[in-house]
Amino acid sequence: MSEVNTVLSQLFDKQSVTLTKFGKEVGIRKVTLRTMKPVTDLLGRVLDDLKLDATNMPTVDFGSPAMILKLISKHYDEVMAIVVDHTTLELNDLLDMDTEESILVIQAVIVLNKDFFTKKVLPNLQLLNAEAS
């Protein structure tokens, strides 16, 4: 099993991942009402940037390393803040982490929260955008 699959499969047993190179267990948290606004704000900007709507959204894998690198390059500060809010990592630990493992942590945050956003938030964001037009 690849390291990515091993790390992500840990989320189904517990809400944490163990990073071998970093040498510690990282807790992954679900989005809460307290942390939702920055996540939905970023998600709205990403959808606009990628020109995504209901017809082409299912074709985008937000958990792929390429997509995560794109998110980091365009929305660095927001992504780092969201990861810190949804993990047990301090910002300095995240910034000092090996790139490969930091991507695994971001993937874990996405995987843990993906169903809620794809089934509840994204359809409603599109509905709100349509009403605002």
N, C-alpha and C positions, 0 to 999 in steps of 0.2 A: 504494500500500500504506500502511495506517495506521501511525503510529509504533509502536503496540503490536505489530502484526504484524511490522514490520521488526525491532524489538528481539527479539522471541521467536524469529523465524526465524534470527537470528544464533546462537542456542544450538545449532542443528543443525549448524552449520559449526565452531563453536568454543565453548568454555564461558565466553564472556564477552559482554557487551553494551556498546555504545557509547552513552552518553547525551549528546545534543547540548546540552541546556541546561546540564548539569553540566560538560560539556567534558572528560570523561575516560572511559576504558574501565574497566568494572567486571568483574572476574572472578567467575564464579559457580561454586561448588563443590558437588559431590554430598555428601549426608549420608554420614558415615563412622561407624564404630562409636564413635569418640570423641565425635561430636556427636549421636548418635542419641537418647539419653535425653531431652534437653529437647524434641526434636521429637516423640517419641512421647507424652511427658507432655502436651504442648500438644494434640496431635491427639486424645488420649483425652478431655481436657476439652472440646474443641470438639465432638466427637461427642456427648458428654453434653448440652452446652448446646443443641445443635441437635436433640437427640432423634433422632439418626440411627441407623439400623440397615441391615442388608443390603437391605431392601426399598426404602428411600427414599434411600440414599446416592448412587446414580447420578444423582439429580436435582439435586445440589448442585454448582455450579461453584466450586471453591475458588480458582480463578484470576481470578474476576471482580472488577473494582474494588469493587463493592458488598460482596462477601464479604470482601475484603481490608480495607476500611474497618471492617467489623464486627469482624474479628479484631483490628485495631489498637485499636479502642475498648474491647474487652473484655479484651485480653491484651497491652497495649502493651509492657511491659518484656520479656516473653517473645519477642514477635515481633521486637523490635529486636535482642535478643541472638542469636536464631536467624539473622537476616539478616546480622549482623556475622560470625557464625561461618561462614556459607556464601557470603561474598563477600570481595572484596579491600578492602572499605570499612572505614574506622575509624568508630566510633560517631558522633563529632562530624560527620564528613562526611555520614553518613546522616541525622542529625538536621537538618543545614543544607540538605539537598537539597530541591529543589522537590517538592511533594507528588505531582504527576503522575509525575515520574521515580522517586520512591521507590516508588510503587506498581508501576511497571514492573520495578524491581529485585526486589520481592517476588514478582511474577508469574514472573519469570525463575527464581528459586529454586524456586518451586512446580513450574513446567514441567519443569525439569531433573530433579527428584526424584519427580515425580508417578507414573510407572509403577511404581517400586519400592513406593511406599506404597499405591497402589490395588490392586496385584496381590499383594503379599506381606504388608504390615503390616496393613492394615485388616481383611482376612479373619481374620487371626490374633488381632487385638485383640478382634474379636467372639467368636471361639471362646473366648478366655480369659475374657471377660465372662460367657459362657454357663456355663462350667465353674465360675466363682466364685459363681454364683447358687444 
